[in-house]
Amino acid sequence: MTGSEVVMKLLERHGVEVIFGHPGGAIMPIYDALYDSPIKHVLVRHEQGGAHMADAYYRASGKVGVCFATSGPGATNLVTGLATAMMDSSAVVAITGNVASGLIGTDAFQEADVYGITGPVTKHNYLVKRVEELPQVLAEAFHIASTGRPGPVLVDVPKDVQLAKYDGPLDSEIDLPGYKPTIVGHAGQIRKAAEAVRAAKRPVMIVGGGGQVVPREVAELVERTGIPVITTLMGIGAYPPAAEESLGMPGMHGTVSANKAISHCDLILGAGLRFDDRVTGKISRFAPNATVVHIDIDPAEISKLVKAHVPVVGDLRDVLPRLTQELGPLDIGEWRETLAGWKATYPEKYTLDKPLVSQEILAMLREATAGECVVATEVGQHQMFAARMLPTTKARSFITSGGLGTMGFGLPAAIGAAIARKGETVVLVAGDGSLQMNIQELATLYKENLPVVIAILNNGVLGMVRQWQELFHAQRYSEIYLADSNPDFAKLAEAYGIEGHNIHDRETAKSAIRAAVAAKKPVLLNFFVYEAEKVFPMVPAGAGVDEMILGDQEPDAHRVPEPVAR
Amino acid sequence: MSGAAGGSTDGSRNKRHVLSVAVRDKPGVLVRIAGLFARRGFNIESLSVAQSERPGVSRTTFVVSGADDTIEQVEKQLQKLIDVLTVVNHTAGRSVDRELMLLKVAVRNPDERVEIRQIAQDFRARILDVARTALVFEVTGDERKMDAFIEQMRPFGIVELIRTGRIALERTAAG
């Protein structure tokens, strides 16, 4: 066997069903071995797209996503995708070709220090020096990527290693004495957590991205205790958004109810989240009266930003059921009433004062899919609207770049998710700015013929930047205008062989959405919305979550007065 | 109780910490550690690396200064690196530490030579090289001793010096 055949055989052994990649000079031996492999390969049009697809494939399925790229520019194109996966704890194994060992360090054609460049954006990475290392390196790569706090691992394979002969065993022991994720939570800490929760009068649970693996366990805890639940952007789907206990998303563009709950609660039960600044706002104003119970698999997240009074390090699959067992129904009737009052006072609001508004498109999409779809998003205003108006009921179904906030993530992510979840419709909520950052993947989408509905909320500007400029930069609209040079997105889709429609009015929008969802093939819908739309509420950068600008979410005057928290 | 970190008074004062980090001898492990410090804005005051008693394992000693909660974060982030085996924070009294310094001092006349050698004797500094115009000393000890020796030599003219930075080991628990 050659090193390349070893790579392909090992990928098979690790249960890999699909690889997202793009060939090039330094990875040609591996592509040669791929030619005879049963593993499906998705030919992407840019390596960044491949990395995002692998990332989304993991998020949507729980199975490690795999991508290939060649040396130099191929590998550097992966970097944004790896950083995205790293920030959102997504299990990806990236395999890159490199120039032959003898050429490394000589500024050879298409050579880059990929090992050095990708170190800071991966959980771990390898430069394979000898073909004999391949079985162990790949075993470790999959192990590291998928266990503990998941993350991307890159394996860089020089061309001579790909070509080298190998007749040793493919099985290999992993040897990682420095890597021992804590899975089982400490019994004493779980007991303390339970005591703290029982003692609370105004508790709230906040579930983050870690919640994607434990929707059932979250539901059981909530059912038993009646504790209200906030799901972060990464936690969407970990608890049904329509449930009575659900308060929606917290933070910068969170719901009024969620942010008020945080400001007034006396206990936070944080599960699988890292208290990102977009969630907390100004830390000193975040939950000032709360005892913080923080459960996370990564000890470095405990007390990194928000001090945890009761830390529990462990896997939520272990900790949550044990915690639930120690808890009974909580006596928090008054608190729940207060929260119900806030929810009633501050529902999602929008006015239909323009031919089309973003929120109504999302409402139509929700209706057309009956909430039963996978949602992918790009990054910007549309992403925040989608998080609030189109949260999924199922886990692993809201695929968005939360940590890195990568424009260009959405289209490849929709493709990766559609491949992971065969038969399910994927709705990509996109902006006209973001979508163009990886627009070339329309070709991949066409070729794979996946049921992806692309809904562009086209406001002709970089909407989120525009919103900040309007609110915080004295309406000095610097370099945000796209409408004068946007492509005709419907024609563009058609150029790629994909059905496309430009839509300006409500009635057409409704019927086009129904038809697109039923089509079970790629359809691009380009909705023209108003450029000055803003996402409210908004917590300005550096402000506390109790200092929301309510904007159009201000309750109507005739509504019931706001209940007072006790 | 306060929900906010960083505002606590006891955790926000800068202190120096000696961290002993056992790492696997893998290519790039130091780059990973240095990169982690740089990326997260932690400042290294000194760093030494050498082989340990175990084959394939190196022991690195870092002196870093920062608030207690910052250092706790440093330790946790180090521990997350796959090739890092153990991280020990040598808090005062529980460890022994030493530093080695080589110092070249100018000698202008025989009287000075006598005086310098006398001071060196008090510090138990060894002479490594003798020339007509300079002497090279080797000094080991704790940081205060190094600093004191430097101060004593300064009037004569320090030509150059190099310090290894601290290295440390945990004391054996009594009993």
Interface residues (C-beta under 8 A of the other chain):
Chain A: Y115 G116 G119 P120 K123 H124 L127 I144 L176 P177 G178 Y179 I268 I283 S284 F286 A287 P288 N289 A290 T291 V292 D298 P299 A300 I302 S303 K304 L305 V306 K307 H309
Chain B: M1 S2 G3 A4 A5 G6 G7 S8 V23 R24 P27 G28 V31 R32 G35 R39 D69 E72 Q73 K76 Q77 Q79 K80 L81 I82 D83 V84 L85
